[in-house]
Amino acid sequence: MIDEAAIRTVFADVLHLTDAVEWTSIRYGHTEGWDSLGHMGIVAELEDHFGIMLDTQDVIDMSSYERAVEVVAKLLGENT
């Protein structure tokens, strides 16, 4: 099973989120800090933490927290 806590930590660190955040509401362009610069920070931290390399389509598709979990799981060969 994917380590969602680690993905949450990446998002919280990069976007400066609090523990009270509703994870299903985290979306690119709608969550404060998740602009193009924040997006690249999330991508870099996910790649570093999980030892993966997101391709261009995955980076583009990663438009929500939930989608990020799916992308990481896919690259790790796991089910969410």
C-alpha positions, 0 to 999 in steps of 0.5 A, spaced: 500 500 500 502 506 498 505 511 503 500 516 503 502 519 509 509 521 506 505 524 500 501 528 505 508 530 508 510 533 501 504 537 500 504 540 507 511 542 507 511 545 500 504 548 500 505 550 507 498 546 509 496 545 516 493 539 519 486 541 518 486 541 511 481 537 507 485 533 502 480 531 497 479 539 496 487 540 494 487 542 487 492 545 482 490 553 482 485 553 487 489 551 493 494 557 496 501 556 494 499 550 488 501 555 482 506 553 477 512 554 482 509 550 487 507 544 482 514 543 481 516 543 488 511 538 489 514 534 483 521 534 485 519 532 492 515 526 490 521 524 486 526 525 491 522 521 496 520 515 492 526 515 488 521 515 482 521 520 475 515 523 473 514 523 465 511 530 462 504 527 462 504 525 469 506 532 471 501 535 467 496 530 470 497 531 477 492 536 478 489 534 485 492 531 491 488 525 489 491 524 482 498 525 485 497 519 490 494 515 483 500 517 479 505 515 485 502 509 486 502 507 478 509 509 478 511 504 484 506 499 481 502 499 487 494 500 487 491 505 491 
